[in-house]
């Protein structure tokens, strides 16, 4: 994978790009604009980690997600 890949999950935009030692998944929350990151040696694992981050964010109380 030489170029970045963009997808969405529950409205969150996920962009996976090569990084120095692996892959970086940049996550943007559509409601708050908050940016989160997940990283891994493989692009598939970075994507799975991004899904986990989003799932845990969605479980947070709404007050905790507010900027």
C-alpha positions in Angstrom: 0.0 0.0 0.0 1.8 3.1 -1.2 -1.0 5.7 -1.1 -3.5 6.4 1.6 -6.9 4.8 1.9 -10.0 6.5 3.2 -13.2 4.9 4.5 -15.9 5.6 7.0 -17.3 3.7 10.0 -20.4 5.0 11.8 -19.9 8.3 10.2 -16.3 8.7 11.3 -13.8 9.3 8.5 -10.7 7.0 8.7 -7.6 7.6 6.6 -4.9 5.0 6.6 -1.4 6.0 5.4 2.0 4.5 5.5 4.1 5.8 8.3 7.8 5.4 9.3 7.5 1.9 10.8 4.0 0.9 9.8 0.6 2.4 9.1 -1.3 5.3 10.8 -5.1 5.5 10.9 -6.3 9.0 11.4 -9.9 9.2 12.6 -12.2 12.2 12.5 -15.3 12.3 14.7 -18.1 13.9 12.5 -19.9 15.5 15.5 -17.1 17.2 17.3 -14.3 17.3 14.8 -12.1 15.5 17.3 -9.2 13.7 15.8 -7.9 10.3 17.0 -5.1 8.1 15.9 -4.4 4.4 15.8 -1.1 2.9 14.5 0.1 -0.6 13.7 2.7 -2.5 11.6 0.0 -3.7 9.2 -2.7 -1.6 7.4 -5.4 -4.2 8.3 -4.5 -4.1 12.0 -4.5 -0.2 11.9 -8.0 -0.3 10.5 -9.2 -2.8 13.1 -7.7 -0.7 15.8 -9.5 2.4 14.4 -12.8 0.5 14.5 -12.0 -0.3 18.2 -11.3 3.3 19.0 -14.5 4.4 17.3 -16.5 1.7 19.2 -15.1 2.8 22.5 -15.8 6.5 21.7 -19.4 5.7 20.9 -19.8 4.1 24.3 -18.6 7.2 26.1 -21.3 9.4 27.6 -22.2 12.4 25.4 -20.7 14.9 27.9 -17.3 13.2 27.7 -17.3 13.6 23.9 -18.1 17.3 23.9 -15.1 19.6 23.0 
